[in-house]
Amino acid sequence: MTSPTPTAAAVSTILSSLDSFLRAARSWERVVTERPGLLARAAGLADLRGAASGPLRVLLVGGTGAGKSTLLNALAGADIARVSAARPTTREFTCWHHRETALDTLGPAVLAGAVPRPHDREALRDKIVVDAPDFDSAVRENRDLLAQALEVADLVVTVATTEKYLTRELFALLSERRVGREFVFVFNKTDQLDPADLPRVLGDLRGELAAAGFSGARVLALSARNALRNATAEGEFPQLRRILEEELDRARIRAIKSRNLLAHLEALLGRVGELLPADPAAAVAAWEADCAAAHGDFLDDLARRLLAGLEADREVRNLASLTLGSSFSFLYGVASSLAYALRAAVRPDYARLRGTGREAARELLRGKGGSAAAAAEQAELTLRAHVHGGARRGLARAALEEALAPARRPEALATLLESVEERLAERLDEAFRAAAAGRRQRLANLALNLPPGGFSAYVVGRLVLDYAQGTTIPVLNFLGASGALLAALLAAEFYVAERLYVSRAADRCFATVAGFLRGEAEAGVGARLIEGVRAAAEAARAEAAEVARLRAAATTLREPAVA
């Protein structure tokens, strides 16, 4: 038994890394879905790796009557294999091997039906030649047996005849398994063909082989029946025997096995690569960009959800009106105070609010923010959108949901609501009072006091002027009429101010508080969401990079083809 070649050792290292990767991979949906099959293929490669230093396994395949068994008998120089006429439904594998070479590398399917035929030919010590059941025999299960035998074959000698080159099913089966094994095609029964037609027939066969993916394959023409009688004179049979006995020396066998093992590994890594997007880094970057674009909308929506209870609450709206409307001075201020007093006389809710101090007002505001359910609903909607967007890019839903889960956990939302509840009332009260003392309020106070102030100045000036001129007017009637007009003016101003100024000022206060809530959402749930997106993206990039690294490592192991 020889030691593993350097390439086999390197393949072993890559295969071990691939196995670890497949067991841990969770970021890409198609890789996760196909994990069982990929692990099974990796396990099969581990078996091949174990057989890399063993004998060369040569498998003879073909249809019923193609002459496989006759060919084996010709190679052995004796009738060691029953021909198809004597075994139309057999499941046996005739194994021609050196008596000191064990058959344990042939796999369970072959070993179950193995019929050992030992020999003492030193030139074939490191080879096992196996005659497989006929592919198109009466027993359909033989096709499954052949498929399993092909999995462990290093060199496949496929026998075709004049009657039929290869059936489509056999072509398909060989094409599926052409990676990781060598092929030689034998055109048998040339004794039944006009020698003038042989070049054309061989050309047709090579064309079929090229179409099936075996372009450039070695094709040998011979008659196994004639070779059984006279091995040295029959067609290219001596060349086939020379391939088995001389060309396939120990170094060549190790090279073939090493190259086949590497081809299997590259095929498996290629399949893993096919399960990823064409450009995994671009797919992840696009998903991150989508999440970032939606993040601002999420924070705004979450802030609105948290503020919705306050904006819609009548008591809060009334408190805003009282705080802003009662801060005016001079004539309009007196009139608005009287208006609120009259409103309080007929509306108990206003009566309670008019006597509310600052601390009592803040206590009133507490508990009127959005509910945990509303916040959770918004977080859930955003999380689902992120997961769906990632899934469209090929990312695994389960991994995305796990990475984003911290943003939807009840404790995260509860912490956010506690933080908001503790400071929301204070911020809203501050916003109301800041608006009442702000520049807009001072300008509104001036604008609202100019009409009643001007009218009052006119009334006073008219009385003074008439008195100075000695004009006698009915003062009480004049003052009564002027007072009625002033009251109507102030009432109209109060109506307009409440709807056009006070209401909008309250909305500006809510907008200010919404900014505070957005910041709280960003520091709490938003930060966890972004962290989850970043973690999922980094994991996906790392897995894609590992696949690329393994494929590059396998590529560097390629050796020049053995002639």
Sequence and secondary structure as in RCSB ss.txt:
>XXXX:A:sequence
MTSPTPTAAAVSTILSSLDSFLRAARSWERVVTERPGLLARAAGLADLRGAASGPLRVLLVGGTGAGKSTLLNAL
AGADIARVSAARPTTREFTCWHHRETALDTLGPAVLAGAVPRPHDREALRDKIVVDAPDFDSAVRENRDLLAQAL
EVADLVVTVATTEKYLTRELFALLSERRVGREFVFVFNKTDQLDPADLPRVLGDLRGELAAAGFSGARVLALSAR
NALRNATAEGEFPQLRRILEEELDRARIRAIKSRNLLAHLEALLGRVGELLPADPAAAVAAWEADCAAAHGDFLD
DLARRLLAGLEADREVRNLASLTLGSSFSFLYGVASSLAYALRAAVRPDYARLRGTGREAARELLRGKGGSAAAA
AEQAELTLRAHVHGGARRGLARAALEEALAPARRPEALATLLESVEERLAERLDEAFRAAAAGRRQRLANLALNL
PPGGFSAYVVGRLVLDYAQGTTIPVLNFLGASGALLAALLAAEFYVAERLYVSRAADRCFATVAGFLRGEAEAGV
GARLIEGVRAAAEAARAEAAEVARLRAAATTLREPAVA
>XXXX:A:secstr
     HHHHHHHHHHHHHHHHHHH  SBHHHHHTHHHHHHHHHHHHHHHHTTTS EEEEEEE TTS HHHHHHHH
HTS  S  GGG TT   EEEEEETTS  GGG HHHHHTEEEEEE  GGGTTEEEEE   TTSS THHHHHHHHHH
HH SEEEEEE SS S  HHHHHHHHHT TTSEEEEEE  GGGS GGGHHHHHHHHHHHHHHTT TT EEEE  HH
HHHH TTTSTTHHHHHHIIIIIS HHHHHHHHHHHHHHHHHHHHHHHHHTS SSHHHHHHHHHHHHHHHHHHHHH
HHHHHHHHHHHH HHHHHHHHHHHHTT  HHHHHHHHHHHHHHHHH HHHHHHHT  HHHHHHHHTT S  HHHH
HHHHHHHHHHHHHHHHHTTB HHHHHHHHGGGT HHHHHHHHHHHHHHHHHHHHHHHHHHHTSHHHHHHHHHHHH
HHHHHHHHHHHHHHHHHHHT    HHHHHHHHHHHHHHHHHHHHHHHIIIIIHHHHHHHHHHHHHHHHHHHIIII
IHHHHHHHHHHHHHHHHHHHHHHHHHHHHHHT      
